[in-house]
Amino acid sequence: MSDQSSFTVLVVGSGGREHALVNACVNSPLVQRTLAAPGNPGMAAICECEPVAADNIDGLVRLAESESVDFVIVGPEVPLCLGLVDRLNDMGILAYGPKADGARFEGSKTYTKKLLLKYQIPTANAANFTESEAAIQYLDTASFPIVVKADGLAAGKGVVIAEDFETAKKAVVDMIDGGAFGESGKSVLIEECLTGEETSIHAIVSG
């Protein structure tokens, strides 16, 4: 690792969140050099951007190694679920973000739901389906509104709040049979609709 006052940092991603992280790194007295992959035109004005996609795990690992990166900050969920942090740690490169096992909470809504139920953590009632016919039968006796969710990552687009049966049915068919969200939607979670305030709590831990 470089001297503490001369870190080389790589930020993975291309969105507004990653732009804010890049800006913080550029303005940190601890960071000598900031790279982004793939970055965006706004980031390119303040740091070095490398044309490596956020889901190209092999490419990102090679980039970190070739540029002698000391610390990698992973913004998007996809590279986390694909095990980028695991690969970097195996090479002795520090990275901010959960390993693949931890990222499963984001990568599969059904996995998270099962864990919540196992440990009796309060959560909305739900059922998981991989066949549209069974899901539609479930909807026949459901109360509305109801929420239909693609199980996997869908860039924040894989949730439909259905006010009636037909809307819910269409969402199920579009996801499971129509491939609206690719493999992420081949399994769906149909969930009780809860209303109220939503709070995000972030815990930062080491190890």
Secondary structure as GFF3:
##gff-version 3
##sequence-region A 1 207
A	DSSP	beta_strand	7	13	.	.	.	ID=ss1
A	DSSP	alpha_helix	16	26	.	.	.	ID=ss2
A	DSSP	beta_strand	31	38	.	.	.	ID=ss3
A	DSSP	alpha_helix	41	44	.	.	.	ID=ss4
A	DSSP	beta_strand	48	49	.	.	.	ID=ss5
A	DSSP	alpha_helix	57	66	.	.	.	ID=ss6
A	DSSP	beta_strand	71	74	.	.	.	ID=ss7
A	DSSP	alpha_helix	77	81	.	.	.	ID=ss8
A	DSSP	alpha_helix	84	90	.	.	.	ID=ss9
A	DSSP	beta_strand	94	96	.	.	.	ID=ss10
A	DSSP	alpha_helix	100	107	.	.	.	ID=ss11
A	DSSP	alpha_helix	109	118	.	.	.	ID=ss12
A	DSSP	beta_strand	126	129	.	.	.	ID=ss13
A	DSSP	alpha_helix	132	140	.	.	.	ID=ss14
A	DSSP	beta_strand	146	150	.	.	.	ID=ss15
A	DSSP	beta_strand	159	162	.	.	.	ID=ss16
A	DSSP	alpha_helix	165	176	.	.	.	ID=ss17
A	DSSP	three_ten_helix	182	185	.	.	.	ID=ss18
A	DSSP	beta_strand	188	192	.	.	.	ID=ss19
###
